Amino acid sequence: MADNYLEKRYEETLGSQRPKVKRVGPNLDQLLVRARSCRGYNKNYRVSRAELERIVGACTKIGSAKNQQVLRFRLVTQGPEADLINANIKLGGLLPELHLPLPGTEPEAFIVACTNATANNYTYIDLGMALQTMMLKISEMGLSGLIIGAFNKTEIKAGLNLNHEPLMVLAVGKGAEQFQLVPVAEGHDLAYYREGGTHYVPKLSATDLIINS
């Protein structure tokens, strides 16, 4: 029997009658575009612990190097612990003159990604996958986030009474910023910038990312 014979016959006889599946919600490409680093938040929206739990829940469905699952997450909502984190993080390293976040737009909910083991290369593989997955979940929920690597680890570990090693801080909130991706060619300046209240993010094309033989 020829390859794909049954598949082809199905298409010929029933293909046109197949029910069309209507997409519900944004597709992956749309979520990726929305999942931008946000450094300013609307304080009228208060992120709940339940929402943070939903975001972390996405990590139960992703891969893990050697399936060791060594990441743990500390959830922080509005209050003294959020104030502690805000006092010990730095945002917008490429725009120091703006002193981000602007007053009144500070994030008030956080997920502190930690490990319960000695960090190694596999830990950081898991960390990258977990953070990007949570950013996509945040985007799906209509919220915004920011992965923060510039933070005072000693102060945050002590202030939150952590028995685990903090690796990265993820801010979560209702974004109060406008973003736009800007296609650029290889060799172009890739530093993000702001003009007219919009945050612009230069991005290389897929052609530039692919190494041709």
C-alpha positions as CSV (number, residue, x, y, z in Angstrom):
1,M,0.0,0.0,0.0
2,A,1.4,3.4,-0.9
3,D,2.6,5.6,1.9
4,N,-0.1,7.8,3.4
5,Y,-2.8,6.1,1.3
6,L,-5.4,6.0,4.1
7,E,-4.5,9.6,5.1
8,K,-5.0,10.8,1.5
9,R,-8.3,8.9,1.1
10,Y,-9.6,10.4,4.3
11,E,-8.8,13.9,3.1
12,E,-10.5,13.1,-0.3
13,T,-13.7,11.8,1.3
14,L,-14.1,13.5,4.7
15,G,-11.6,16.3,4.7
16,S,-14.0,19.0,3.6
17,Q,-16.5,17.9,6.3
18,R,-14.0,18.0,9.1
19,P,-15.1,20.4,11.9
20,K,-13.0,23.5,12.0
21,V,-11.3,24.1,15.3
22,K,-11.7,27.7,16.5
23,R,-8.6,29.0,18.4
24,V,-9.3,30.3,21.8
25,G,-6.9,32.9,23.2
26,P,-3.6,34.0,21.9
27,N,-1.2,31.7,20.1
28,L,2.4,31.2,21.1
29,D,3.9,33.9,18.9
30,Q,1.4,36.4,20.4
31,L,2.3,35.4,23.9
32,L,6.0,35.7,23.1
33,V,5.6,39.2,21.8
34,R,3.5,40.2,24.9
35,A,6.0,38.6,27.4
36,R,8.3,41.7,27.5
37,S,10.3,42.9,30.4
38,C,8.1,45.4,32.2
39,R,9.7,47.9,34.6
40,G,6.6,49.9,35.5
41,Y,3.3,48.7,37.0
42,N,-0.2,49.9,37.7
43,K,-0.6,49.9,41.5
44,N,-4.4,49.9,41.3
45,Y,-4.1,46.2,40.4
46,R,-3.1,44.0,43.3
47,V,-1.7,40.6,42.3
48,S,-3.0,37.8,44.6
49,R,-1.2,34.9,46.0
50,A,-3.5,32.6,44.0
51,E,-2.3,34.2,40.8
52,L,1.3,33.7,41.8
53,E,0.5,30.0,42.5
54,R,-1.0,29.7,39.0
55,I,2.2,31.1,37.5
56,V,4.4,28.7,39.4
57,G,2.0,25.9,38.6
58,A,3.2,26.1,34.9
59,C,6.6,24.8,36.1
60,T,5.1,21.5,36.9
61,K,4.5,20.8,33.2
62,I,8.0,21.6,31.8
63,G,11.2,19.7,31.3
64,S,14.0,19.5,33.9
65,A,17.6,18.6,33.3
66,K,18.0,15.0,34.4
67,N,14.5,15.5,35.9
68,Q,16.1,16.7,39.2
69,Q,13.6,19.4,39.7
70,V,15.8,21.4,42.1
71,L,14.0,24.8,41.8
72,R,11.8,26.1,44.6
73,F,9.8,29.4,44.6
74,R,9.1,31.9,47.3
75,L,5.9,34.0,46.7
76,V,5.7,37.6,47.9
77,T,2.7,39.9,47.6
78,Q,2.1,43.5,48.8
79,G,3.6,44.5,52.1
80,P,6.9,44.6,54.1
81,E,8.4,41.7,52.1
82,A,7.7,43.4,48.8
83,D,9.2,46.6,50.2
84,L,12.3,44.7,51.1
85,I,12.7,43.3,47.6
86,N,12.1,46.7,46.0
87,A,14.9,48.1,48.2
88,N,17.3,45.4,47.0
89,I,16.8,45.2,43.3
90,K,18.0,47.3,40.3
91,L,16.0,47.7,37.1
92,G,16.8,49.1,33.7
93,G,20.6,48.7,33.7
94,L,20.8,50.2,30.2
95,L,18.8,53.3,31.2
96,P,20.5,54.4,34.5
97,E,19.5,58.0,33.9
98,L,15.8,57.1,34.3
99,H,16.3,55.6,37.8
100,L,13.7,52.9,37.0
101,P,11.1,52.1,38.2
102,L,9.5,55.5,38.1
103,P,8.0,56.6,41.4
104,G,4.6,55.1,41.9
105,T,5.1,52.2,39.4
106,E,7.2,49.8,41.5
107,P,6.2,46.1,41.3
108,E,4.5,44.8,44.4
109,A,4.4,41.0,43.8
110,F,7.3,38.7,43.3
111,I,8.4,35.1,42.7
112,V,11.9,34.4,44.1
113,A,13.3,31.5,42.2
114,C,15.6,29.4,44.5
115,T,17.4,26.1,44.5
116,N,17.4,23.4,47.2
117,A,20.8,22.0,45.9
118,T,24.2,23.3,45.0
119,A,23.8,25.2,41.8
120,N,25.4,23.9,38.6
121,N,25.0,24.1,34.9
122,Y,21.9,21.9,35.0
123,T,20.3,24.2,37.6
124,Y,20.6,27.1,35.3
125,I,19.1,25.1,32.4
126,D,16.1,24.5,34.6
127,L,16.1,28.1,35.7
128,G,16.0,29.5,32.2
129,M,13.2,27.2,31.2
130,A,11.2,27.9,34.3
131,L,11.5,31.7,34.0
132,Q,10.5,31.8,30.4
133,T,7.6,29.5,31.0
134,M,6.4,31.7,33.9
135,M,6.7,34.8,31.7
136,L,4.5,33.1,29.1
137,K,1.9,32.2,31.8
138,I,2.0,35.7,33.1
139,S,1.4,37.0,29.6
140,E,-1.5,34.5,29.1
141,M,-3.1,35.9,32.3
142,G,-3.0,39.4,30.9
143,L,-0.3,40.5,33.3
144,S,3.3,41.6,32.9
145,G,6.6,40.5,34.4
146,L,10.3,41.2,34.7
147,I,13.1,38.7,35.3
148,I,15.6,40.4,37.7
149,G,19.2,39.3,38.0
150,A,20.5,42.4,39.7
151,F,19.5,42.0,43.3
152,N,21.2,41.9,46.7
153,K,21.1,38.2,47.4
154,T,22.3,38.5,51.0
155,E,19.7,40.9,52.0
156,I,16.8,39.2,50.3
157,K,17.8,35.8,51.6
158,A,18.0,37.1,55.1
159,G,14.9,39.3,54.9
160,L,12.7,36.4,53.6
161,N,14.3,33.9,56.0
162,L,15.2,31.6,53.0
163,N,16.8,28.2,53.6
164,H,17.3,28.0,49.9
165,E,19.7,29.9,47.6
166,P,17.9,32.7,45.7
167,L,18.9,32.6,42.0
168,M,16.6,35.1,40.3
169,V,13.7,37.4,41.1
170,L,10.6,37.6,39.0
171,A,8.4,40.7,39.3
172,V,4.7,40.3,38.5
173,G,2.0,43.0,38.0
174,K,-0.3,44.8,35.6
175,G,2.0,46.6,33.2
176,A,1.9,50.3,32.8
177,E,4.3,50.6,29.9
178,Q,4.2,50.5,26.1
179,F,6.5,48.2,24.2
180,Q,7.6,47.8,20.6
181,L,10.0,45.2,19.0
182,V,12.3,46.7,16.4
183,P,13.7,44.4,13.7
184,V,17.4,45.1,13.2
185,A,20.3,43.5,11.3
186,E,23.4,41.8,12.6
187,G,25.9,44.4,13.9
188,H,23.2,46.9,14.9
189,D,23.2,48.3,18.4
190,L,21.0,45.9,20.5
191,A,20.5,48.1,23.5
192,Y,16.9,48.8,24.4
193,Y,15.8,52.4,24.6
194,R,12.8,54.7,25.2
195,E,11.3,57.4,23.1
196,G,8.0,59.2,23.5
197,G,7.0,57.0,26.4
198,T,7.5,53.8,24.4
199,H,10.1,51.1,25.3
200,Y,11.8,49.9,22.1
201,V,13.6,46.5,22.0
202,P,15.9,45.7,19.0
203,K,15.6,42.1,17.8
204,L,17.6,40.2,15.2
205,S,15.8,38.3,12.5
206,A,15.7,34.5,12.3
207,T,18.0,34.8,9.2
208,D,20.6,36.4,11.4
209,L,20.2,33.8,14.1
210,I,20.7,30.8,11.7
211,I,24.2,29.7,10.9
212,N,24.4,28.7,7.3
213,S,26.8,26.1,6.0
